[in-house]
Amino acid sequence: MKAFKYILFLLLIAIIGTAIYIAVQPNAFSVTRTRTINAPAPVIYNNVIDFKNWGAWSSWAEADPDMKTTLPQLTKGKGASVSWVDKDGKGTMKTIETTPNKTIEQNMQFEDMPPSTVTWDFKPSDDGSTNVTWTISGKDLPFGFKAFATLSGGMEKQIGPHYERSLEKLDSIVIADMKKYTIKVDGISQHGGGYYIYNTTACKISELTNKMQEMMPKVSLYAKNKHLVMAGTPFTYYHKWDEANNAVMFSCCIPTTEKVIATDSNILTGQLPPFKAVKTTLKGDYKNLKEAWDVAYKHIKDSGFVTPPEGPVIETYITDPTQTPNPAHWITEIYMAIE
């Protein structure tokens, strides 16, 4: 009997000690994880801001395939929400504030536990990557919440690995999405031609991309400074392509509504006559342009078309990359003149 009373006394001391230990735990918590993703901030933000995308990269969804998610009509932006039921209970999350491409603030409620604040921060780097920081925090925690957190190993242990895995999956999904592309031969098209301003050069094929990135902005800036009305989107005019000697001659062009007398010796004026061409469209990163050209050339050869020696052969950039950050959405049209 004495032994039983002694055991009860020790048990009571253990319970009181545990309760005191739980009671003195911090009344707030914060868990943060950061991952550098090799993608522009707007691309990542556009994925995270829409709850429809979360199921693809959520570690919790991966760990619990039986999780039931409910999406309302509004899933994207301020006021959007999502709710779920998993093996641990019911939860809801709502977006309460956003700064496009920079920050997201959300409110999360799980069962009868206190609401938590979830924040996202997207910081672009000079190399084109983005540091994505994901944080969850709570304060004024009641005893029951602190007991749950303590007995389950702490919020860091409970949430941290999930955040790490979710960010890892988000990274792979964003990168894979940016690599998507399609090439379509649209067939015979009539190009309307027209006036354009341009600068021109010859260089090694291996230097083409760098030269274009240097030259096209100069023509665009001239058109902007002179308040010229553009008659279409920028294009590259290929005058000569010599793979055997690794040489290319090309012009970076801005179409204009009328003939322009340029006041800069580095800016010239040209006129493209209307011509019949085989049109090929690339939707995707410019890295896929070589394949698009190969497809266009093959189609012309297989169709028995004849290309005039002087062209024209042009590459038109329908999409402005500064306004459309995801390269999977860039559209480029190739026109190869045929007789």
BASEDREN-614524 format. One record per residue (C-alpha): residue number from 0; x, y, z. Coordinates in Angstrom, 1 decimal, m for minus. Layout:
N
+-----+--------+--------+--------+
| num |     c1 |     c2 |     c3 |
+-----+--------+--------+--------+
| NUM |      X |      Y |      Z |
...
+-----+--------+--------+--------+
END
This chain:
339
+-----+--------+--------+--------+
| num |     c1 |     c2 |     c3 |
+-----+--------+--------+--------+
|   0 |    0.0 |    0.0 |    0.0 |
|   1 |    2.8 |    2.4 |    0.9 |
|   2 |    4.5 |    1.5 |   m2.4 |
|   3 |    1.3 |    2.4 |   m4.3 |
|   4 |    1.0 |    5.7 |   m2.5 |
|   5 |    4.7 |    6.4 |   m3.3 |
|   6 |    4.1 |    5.7 |   m6.9 |
|   7 |    1.1 |    8.0 |   m7.0 |
|   8 |    3.1 |   10.7 |   m5.3 |
|   9 |    5.9 |   10.4 |   m7.9 |
|  10 |    3.4 |   10.4 |  m10.7 |
|  11 |    1.8 |   13.5 |   m9.3 |
|  12 |    5.1 |   15.2 |   m9.1 |
|  13 |    5.9 |   14.2 |  m12.7 |
|  14 |    2.5 |   15.7 |  m13.8 |
|  15 |    3.0 |   18.9 |  m11.9 |
|  16 |    6.6 |   19.2 |  m13.2 |
|  17 |    5.5 |   18.6 |  m16.8 |
|  18 |    2.7 |   21.1 |  m16.4 |
|  19 |    5.2 |   23.7 |  m15.0 |
|  20 |    7.6 |   22.9 |  m17.8 |
|  21 |    4.9 |   23.4 |  m20.5 |
|  22 |    3.6 |   26.6 |  m18.8 |
|  23 |    7.0 |   28.3 |  m18.9 |
|  24 |    7.5 |   27.5 |  m22.6 |
|  25 |    7.4 |   30.6 |  m24.9 |
|  26 |    4.0 |   32.0 |  m25.7 |
|  27 |    5.0 |   32.5 |  m29.3 |
|  28 |    6.7 |   30.5 |  m32.1 |
|  29 |    8.2 |   31.1 |  m35.5 |
|  30 |    9.5 |   28.6 |  m38.1 |
|  31 |   11.3 |   29.9 |  m41.2 |
|  32 |   12.8 |   28.2 |  m44.2 |
|  33 |   14.5 |   29.8 |  m47.2 |
|  34 |   15.4 |   28.3 |  m50.6 |
|  35 |   17.1 |   29.9 |  m53.6 |
|  36 |   15.2 |   29.0 |  m56.8 |
|  37 |   16.7 |   29.7 |  m60.2 |
|  38 |   13.7 |   31.5 |  m61.6 |
|  39 |   12.3 |   35.1 |  m61.7 |
|  40 |   10.4 |   36.3 |  m58.6 |
|  41 |    7.1 |   36.9 |  m60.6 |
|  42 |    7.1 |   33.3 |  m61.9 |
|  43 |    7.4 |   31.8 |  m58.4 |
|  44 |    4.9 |   34.4 |  m56.9 |
|  45 |    2.4 |   33.5 |  m59.6 |
|  46 |    2.5 |   29.9 |  m58.6 |
|  47 |    2.3 |   30.4 |  m54.8 |
|  48 |   m0.4 |   33.1 |  m54.9 |
|  49 |   m2.9 |   30.6 |  m56.4 |
|  50 |   m4.1 |   27.9 |  m54.0 |
|  51 |   m5.0 |   25.7 |  m57.0 |
|  52 |   m1.2 |   25.0 |  m57.3 |
|  53 |   m0.5 |   24.1 |  m53.7 |
|  54 |   m1.5 |   20.5 |  m54.0 |
|  55 |    1.3 |   19.8 |  m56.5 |
|  56 |    4.1 |   20.9 |  m54.1 |
|  57 |    2.6 |   20.7 |  m50.6 |
|  58 |    4.6 |   18.2 |  m48.5 |
|  59 |    1.5 |   17.6 |  m46.4 |
|  60 |   m0.5 |   16.5 |  m49.4 |
|  61 |    2.4 |   14.3 |  m50.4 |
|  62 |    2.5 |   12.7 |  m47.0 |
|  63 |   m1.3 |   12.2 |  m46.8 |
|  64 |   m2.8 |   11.1 |  m50.1 |
|  65 |   m6.2 |   10.9 |  m48.5 |
|  66 |   m6.2 |   14.6 |  m47.6 |
|  67 |   m9.5 |   16.2 |  m48.9 |
|  68 |   m9.0 |   19.8 |  m50.2 |
|  69 |  m11.8 |   22.2 |  m50.9 |
|  70 |  m11.3 |   25.3 |  m53.1 |
|  71 |  m13.8 |   28.1 |  m53.4 |
|  72 |  m14.4 |   30.1 |  m56.5 |
|  73 |  m11.6 |   32.6 |  m55.5 |
|  74 |   m8.3 |   30.8 |  m55.2 |
|  75 |   m5.9 |   33.5 |  m56.2 |
|  76 |   m4.9 |   36.9 |  m54.6 |
|  77 |   m6.2 |   38.8 |  m51.7 |
|  78 |   m9.3 |   37.1 |  m50.2 |
|  79 |   m8.6 |   33.7 |  m51.7 |
|  80 |   m8.8 |   30.7 |  m49.4 |
|  81 |   m8.5 |   26.9 |  m49.2 |
|  82 |   m9.7 |   24.4 |  m46.6 |
|  83 |   m8.7 |   20.8 |  m46.0 |
|  84 |   m9.4 |   17.7 |  m43.9 |
|  85 |   m6.6 |   15.3 |  m43.2 |
|  86 |   m5.8 |   12.6 |  m40.6 |
|  87 |   m5.1 |   15.3 |  m38.0 |
|  88 |   m8.2 |   17.4 |  m38.4 |
|  89 |   m9.6 |   20.4 |  m40.3 |
|  90 |   m7.8 |   23.5 |  m41.4 |
|  91 |   m8.3 |   26.7 |  m43.4 |
|  92 |   m6.0 |   29.3 |  m44.9 |
|  93 |   m6.8 |   32.7 |  m46.3 |
|  94 |   m4.7 |   35.3 |  m48.1 |
|  95 |   m5.1 |   38.6 |  m46.4 |
|  96 |   m2.5 |   40.8 |  m48.0 |
|  97 |   m0.3 |   40.8 |  m51.1 |
|  98 |    2.4 |   42.9 |  m52.7 |
|  99 |    2.6 |   41.5 |  m56.2 |
| 100 |    5.9 |   39.6 |  m56.9 |
| 101 |    7.3 |   40.5 |  m53.5 |
| 102 |    5.3 |   39.4 |  m50.5 |
| 103 |    2.2 |   37.4 |  m49.4 |
| 104 |    0.6 |   37.3 |  m46.0 |
| 105 |   m1.9 |   34.6 |  m45.0 |
| 106 |   m3.9 |   33.5 |  m42.0 |
| 107 |   m4.0 |   29.8 |  m41.1 |
| 108 |   m6.5 |   28.2 |  m38.7 |
| 109 |   m6.2 |   24.5 |  m37.7 |
| 110 |   m9.0 |   23.0 |  m35.6 |
| 111 |   m9.5 |   25.0 |  m32.4 |
| 112 |   m5.9 |   26.1 |  m32.1 |
| 113 |   m5.0 |   29.8 |  m32.2 |
| 114 |   m4.6 |   31.2 |  m35.8 |
| 115 |   m1.1 |   31.5 |  m37.2 |
| 116 |    0.3 |   34.0 |  m39.6 |
| 117 |    2.0 |   32.7 |  m42.7 |
| 118 |    4.2 |   35.0 |  m44.8 |
| 119 |    6.1 |   34.6 |  m48.1 |
| 120 |    9.0 |   36.8 |  m49.2 |
| 121 |   10.4 |   36.8 |  m52.7 |
| 122 |   13.8 |   38.5 |  m53.1 |
| 123 |   15.4 |   38.6 |  m56.6 |
| 124 |   19.1 |   38.2 |  m57.0 |
| 125 |   21.4 |   39.8 |  m59.6 |
| 126 |   21.9 |   36.4 |  m61.2 |
| 127 |   18.2 |   36.0 |  m62.0 |
| 128 |   17.4 |   33.6 |  m59.1 |
| 129 |   15.1 |   34.3 |  m56.2 |
| 130 |   15.4 |   33.8 |  m52.5 |
| 131 |   12.1 |   32.4 |  m51.3 |
| 132 |   11.4 |   32.7 |  m47.6 |
| 133 |    8.4 |   31.0 |  m46.0 |
| 134 |    7.5 |   31.7 |  m42.4 |
| 135 |    4.8 |   30.6 |  m40.0 |
| 136 |    4.4 |   32.3 |  m36.6 |
| 137 |    1.9 |   32.5 |  m33.7 |
| 138 |    1.6 |   34.3 |  m30.4 |
| 139 |   m0.5 |   34.4 |  m27.2 |
| 140 |   m0.4 |   30.6 |  m27.2 |
| 141 |   m2.7 |   28.9 |  m24.7 |
| 142 |   m1.6 |   26.0 |  m22.4 |
| 143 |   m3.2 |   23.3 |  m24.6 |
| 144 |   m1.4 |   24.5 |  m27.7 |
| 145 |    2.0 |   24.7 |  m25.9 |
| 146 |    1.3 |   21.2 |  m24.5 |
| 147 |    0.7 |   19.8 |  m28.0 |
| 148 |    3.7 |   21.5 |  m29.4 |
| 149 |    6.0 |   20.4 |  m26.6 |
| 150 |    4.8 |   16.7 |  m26.6 |
| 151 |    5.1 |   16.5 |  m30.4 |
| 152 |    8.7 |   17.7 |  m30.4 |
| 153 |    8.2 |   21.4 |  m31.0 |
| 154 |    6.9 |   23.4 |  m33.9 |
| 155 |   10.4 |   23.5 |  m35.5 |
| 156 |   10.4 |   19.7 |  m35.7 |
| 157 |    6.8 |   19.5 |  m36.8 |
| 158 |    6.8 |   22.2 |  m39.5 |
| 159 |   10.4 |   22.7 |  m40.6 |
| 160 |   10.9 |   19.4 |  m42.6 |
| 161 |    7.5 |   20.0 |  m44.3 |
| 162 |    8.6 |   23.5 |  m45.4 |
| 163 |   11.9 |   22.2 |  m46.7 |
| 164 |   10.3 |   19.5 |  m48.7 |
| 165 |    7.5 |   21.8 |  m50.0 |
| 166 |   10.1 |   24.4 |  m51.2 |
| 167 |   12.1 |   21.6 |  m52.8 |
| 168 |    9.1 |   20.5 |  m54.8 |
| 169 |    8.1 |   24.0 |  m55.6 |
| 170 |   11.5 |   24.6 |  m57.0 |
| 171 |   11.4 |   21.5 |  m59.3 |
| 172 |    7.8 |   22.4 |  m60.5 |
| 173 |    8.7 |   26.0 |  m61.3 |
| 174 |   11.8 |   25.0 |  m63.2 |
| 175 |   10.0 |   22.3 |  m65.2 |
| 176 |    7.2 |   24.7 |  m66.1 |
| 177 |    9.7 |   27.3 |  m67.4 |
| 178 |   11.2 |   24.6 |  m69.7 |
| 179 |    7.9 |   23.8 |  m71.5 |
| 180 |    7.8 |   24.7 |  m75.2 |
| 181 |    6.0 |   23.9 |  m78.4 |
| 182 |    7.0 |   24.3 |  m82.0 |
| 183 |    4.3 |   24.5 |  m84.7 |
| 184 |    4.7 |   25.0 |  m88.5 |
| 185 |    1.7 |   27.2 |  m89.3 |
| 186 |    2.2 |   26.8 |  m93.1 |
| 187 |    2.3 |   29.4 |  m95.9 |
| 188 |    1.7 |   33.0 |  m94.8 |
| 189 |    1.8 |   36.4 |  m96.5 |
| 190 |    4.1 |   38.8 |  m94.6 |
| 191 |    3.0 |   42.4 |  m95.1 |
| 192 |    6.6 |   43.9 |  m95.0 |
| 193 |    6.9 |   47.6 |  m94.2 |
| 194 |    9.4 |   50.2 |  m93.0 |
| 195 |   11.7 |   49.6 |  m90.1 |
| 196 |   14.7 |   51.1 |  m88.3 |
| 197 |   17.7 |   48.9 |  m87.5 |
| 198 |   21.3 |   48.4 |  m86.6 |
| 199 |   23.4 |   45.7 |  m88.1 |
| 200 |   26.5 |   43.7 |  m87.6 |
| 201 |   28.4 |   40.5 |  m88.5 |
| 202 |   29.8 |   38.2 |  m85.9 |
| 203 |   30.5 |   34.6 |  m85.0 |
| 204 |   27.3 |   32.5 |  m84.5 |
| 205 |   28.5 |   31.7 |  m81.0 |
| 206 |   28.4 |   35.5 |  m80.2 |
| 207 |   24.9 |   36.0 |  m81.7 |
| 208 |   22.9 |   36.0 |  m78.5 |
| 209 |   25.2 |   38.5 |  m76.7 |
| 210 |   25.2 |   40.8 |  m79.7 |
| 211 |   21.4 |   40.8 |  m80.0 |
| 212 |   21.1 |   41.5 |  m76.3 |
| 213 |   23.4 |   44.5 |  m76.8 |
| 214 |   21.9 |   45.8 |  m80.1 |
| 215 |   18.1 |   45.4 |  m79.8 |
| 216 |   17.8 |   47.7 |  m76.7 |
| 217 |   19.6 |   50.4 |  m78.6 |
| 218 |   17.2 |   50.4 |  m81.4 |
| 219 |   14.2 |   50.2 |  m79.0 |
| 220 |   15.6 |   53.2 |  m77.0 |
| 221 |   16.0 |   55.2 |  m80.2 |
| 222 |   12.4 |   54.6 |  m81.2 |
| 223 |   11.2 |   55.5 |  m77.7 |
| 224 |   13.3 |   58.7 |  m77.5 |
| 225 |   12.1 |   59.8 |  m80.9 |
| 226 |    8.5 |   58.9 |  m80.1 |
| 227 |    8.2 |   56.7 |  m83.1 |
| 228 |    5.0 |   54.7 |  m83.6 |
| 229 |    5.8 |   51.0 |  m83.9 |
| 230 |    4.0 |   49.1 |  m86.6 |
| 231 |    4.5 |   45.7 |  m84.9 |
| 232 |    6.9 |   43.9 |  m82.6 |
| 233 |   10.7 |   43.8 |  m82.8 |
| 234 |   12.4 |   41.3 |  m85.2 |
| 235 |   15.7 |   40.0 |  m86.3 |
| 236 |   16.6 |   40.0 |  m90.0 |
| 237 |   19.1 |   37.3 |  m90.9 |
| 238 |   21.1 |   38.4 |  m94.0 |
| 239 |   23.7 |   35.6 |  m93.9 |
| 240 |   24.1 |   32.4 |  m91.9 |
| 241 |   27.4 |   30.4 |  m92.5 |
| 242 |   27.8 |   27.5 |  m90.1 |
| 243 |   30.9 |   26.2 |  m91.9 |
| 244 |   32.7 |   29.5 |  m91.0 |
| 245 |   30.8 |   30.2 |  m87.7 |
| 246 |   29.6 |   33.5 |  m89.2 |
| 247 |   26.3 |   35.4 |  m89.2 |
| 248 |   25.2 |   38.8 |  m90.5 |
| 249 |   22.0 |   40.1 |  m89.0 |
| 250 |   20.0 |   43.3 |  m88.1 |
| 251 |   18.0 |   44.1 |  m85.1 |
| 252 |   14.8 |   45.8 |  m86.3 |
| 253 |   11.9 |   47.9 |  m85.0 |
| 254 |    9.0 |   48.2 |  m87.5 |
| 255 |    7.6 |   51.7 |  m88.0 |
| 256 |    4.4 |   53.1 |  m89.6 |
| 257 |    6.4 |   55.3 |  m92.0 |
| 258 |    9.9 |   55.9 |  m93.3 |
| 259 |   12.1 |   57.4 |  m90.7 |
| 260 |   15.2 |   59.6 |  m91.4 |
| 261 |   17.4 |   58.5 |  m88.6 |
| 262 |   19.6 |   61.2 |  m86.9 |
| 263 |   22.0 |   58.6 |  m85.3 |
| 264 |   24.6 |   57.2 |  m87.6 |
| 265 |   24.3 |   53.8 |  m85.9 |
| 266 |   20.6 |   53.6 |  m86.7 |
| 267 |   19.5 |   52.9 |  m90.3 |
| 268 |   16.2 |   52.8 |  m92.1 |
| 269 |   15.0 |   50.0 |  m94.3 |
| 270 |   11.9 |   48.7 |  m96.1 |
| 271 |   10.8 |   45.1 |  m96.2 |
| 272 |    8.8 |   44.2 |  m99.3 |
| 273 |    5.7 |   42.0 |  m98.8 |
| 274 |    6.7 |   38.3 |  m99.3 |
| 275 |    5.3 |   34.8 |  m99.1 |
| 276 |    6.8 |   32.7 |  m96.4 |
| 277 |    6.5 |   29.5 |  m94.4 |
| 278 |    5.6 |   30.6 |  m90.9 |
| 279 |    6.7 |   28.6 |  m87.8 |
| 280 |    5.8 |   29.5 |  m84.2 |
| 281 |    7.8 |   28.8 |  m81.1 |
| 282 |    6.1 |   29.1 |  m77.8 |
| 283 |    8.8 |   28.9 |  m75.1 |
| 284 |   12.3 |   29.9 |  m74.2 |
| 285 |   14.6 |   31.4 |  m76.9 |
| 286 |   16.9 |   28.5 |  m76.1 |
| 287 |   14.7 |   26.4 |  m78.3 |
| 288 |   15.0 |   28.6 |  m81.3 |
| 289 |   17.6 |   26.4 |  m83.0 |
| 290 |   15.2 |   23.4 |  m82.9 |
| 291 |   12.4 |   25.7 |  m84.2 |
| 292 |   14.6 |   26.7 |  m87.2 |
| 293 |   15.5 |   23.1 |  m87.8 |
| 294 |   11.8 |   22.2 |  m87.9 |
| 295 |   11.1 |   25.0 |  m90.3 |
| 296 |   14.0 |   24.1 |  m92.6 |
| 297 |   12.9 |   20.4 |  m92.6 |
| 298 |    9.3 |   21.4 |  m93.5 |
| 299 |   10.4 |   23.5 |  m96.4 |
| 300 |   12.7 |   20.7 |  m97.7 |
| 301 |   10.0 |   18.0 |  m97.3 |
| 302 |    7.4 |   20.2 |  m98.9 |
| 303 |    9.6 |   20.9 | m101.9 |
| 304 |    9.6 |   24.7 | m101.5 |
| 305 |   12.3 |   26.9 | m102.9 |
| 306 |   13.9 |   29.6 | m100.8 |
| 307 |   15.3 |   32.7 | m102.6 |
| 308 |   19.0 |   33.3 | m101.9 |
| 309 |   18.3 |   36.8 | m100.6 |
| 310 |   15.5 |   35.8 |  m98.3 |
| 311 |   14.0 |   37.5 |  m96.4 |
| 312 |   14.5 |   35.3 |  m93.3 |
| 313 |   13.2 |   37.0 |  m90.1 |
| 314 |   12.5 |   36.1 |  m86.5 |
| 315 |    9.7 |   38.2 |  m84.8 |
| 316 |    9.3 |   38.5 |  m81.1 |
| 317 |    5.6 |   38.7 |  m80.2 |
| 318 |    6.1 |   38.7 |  m76.5 |
| 319 |    8.1 |   41.2 |  m74.4 |
| 320 |   10.1 |   39.2 |  m71.8 |
| 321 |   10.2 |   42.1 |  m69.4 |
| 322 |    6.4 |   41.9 |  m69.3 |
| 323 |    6.1 |   38.1 |  m69.4 |
| 324 |    8.7 |   36.7 |  m67.0 |
| 325 |    7.9 |   33.0 |  m67.6 |
| 326 |    9.9 |   32.0 |  m70.8 |
| 327 |    7.4 |   29.1 |  m71.4 |
| 328 |    4.9 |   31.9 |  m72.5 |
| 329 |    7.2 |   33.7 |  m74.9 |
| 330 |    6.1 |   33.6 |  m78.5 |
| 331 |    8.4 |   33.9 |  m81.5 |
| 332 |    7.4 |   33.7 |  m85.1 |
| 333 |    9.8 |   32.6 |  m87.8 |
| 334 |    9.2 |   33.7 |  m91.4 |
| 335 |   11.2 |   32.1 |  m94.2 |
| 336 |   10.6 |   33.4 |  m97.7 |
| 337 |    9.7 |   31.0 | m100.4 |
| 338 |    9.2 |   31.4 | m104.1 |
+-----+--------+--------+--------+
END
